[in-house]
């Protein structure tokens, strides 16, 4: 069922804010302010080229299995059921074809 929100607003008795009231809200310095600690927020960002040599790899990397192939275009390892095309010795996934 379609709802006409303009008529619903009038039925509920919600009055439109006056232009002056909206201007005072916009000029209110604290109305849109969000409490954010800048130092804490900066710690969560990783910069490109950052030295990560002290980090330890926590993911176990497995070699390509017998039922997997590497797409010649996107270079992702996918299941053999995802092969869409074979050109010579190159295999392509369904996403790349």
C-alpha positions in Angstrom: 0.0 0.0 0.0 1.4 3.4 -1.0 1.7 6.1 1.6 1.6 9.7 0.9 3.9 11.1 3.5 2.9 14.7 3.0 -0.7 14.0 3.9 0.3 11.8 6.8 2.4 14.6 8.2 -0.6 17.0 8.1 -2.9 14.4 9.6 -0.6 13.8 12.6 -0.6 17.5 13.3 3.1 17.9 12.9 3.8 21.5 12.0 6.6 22.5 9.6 9.5 24.3 11.2 9.7 28.0 10.4 12.7 29.3 8.4 13.9 31.3 11.4 13.9 28.3 13.7 15.9 26.2 11.2 18.4 29.0 10.8 18.9 29.2 14.6 19.4 25.4 14.8 22.0 25.6 12.0 23.9 28.3 13.8 23.9 26.4 17.1 27.5 25.3 17.5 26.8 22.1 19.5 23.9 20.7 17.5 25.9 18.7 15.0 29.1 18.1 17.1 30.1 14.6 17.7 32.4 13.7 20.6 35.5 12.1 19.0 38.9 11.8 20.5 41.2 12.6 17.5 44.2 10.8 18.9 42.2 7.6 19.5 40.6 7.8 16.0 44.0 8.3 14.4 45.4 5.1 16.0 42.8 2.9 14.1 43.9 4.1 10.7 46.7 2.4 8.8 48.7 4.5 6.4 49.9 3.1 3.1 53.6 2.3 3.2 53.5 1.9 7.0 56.2 -0.3 8.5 54.5 -3.6 9.4 57.7 -5.6 9.8 56.9 -6.1 13.6 53.5 -7.6 12.8 53.0 -11.3 12.8 50.9 -13.2 10.2 47.9 -14.7 12.0 46.3 -16.4 8.9 47.4 -19.8 7.8 48.1 -19.8 4.1 47.5 -23.0 2.2 48.9 -23.9 -1.2 46.5 -24.3 -4.1 44.5 -27.6 -3.8 43.9 -30.1 -6.5 40.3 -29.0 -6.9 41.3 -25.3 -7.4 42.7 -23.2 -10.2 44.1 -19.7 -10.6 42.3 -17.4 -13.0 44.6 -16.0 -15.7 42.9 -12.6 -15.5 42.1 -11.8 -11.9 44.7 -14.2 -10.4 42.3 -15.4 -7.7 42.3 -19.0 -6.6 38.9 -20.5 -7.2 37.2 -23.8 -7.2 37.3 -25.8 -10.5 33.5 -25.5 -10.8 34.1 -21.7 -11.4 36.0 -22.4 -14.7 34.2 -20.6 -17.5 36.7 -20.8 -20.4 40.0 -22.4 -21.2 42.3 -20.8 -23.8 45.4 -22.9 -24.3 46.9 -23.5 -20.9 45.1 -20.5 -19.3 41.9 -20.9 -17.3 39.4 -18.1 -16.7 36.7 -17.8 -14.0 33.0 -17.1 -14.6 33.5 -13.6 -13.1 36.1 -12.6 -15.7 34.6 -14.0 -18.8 
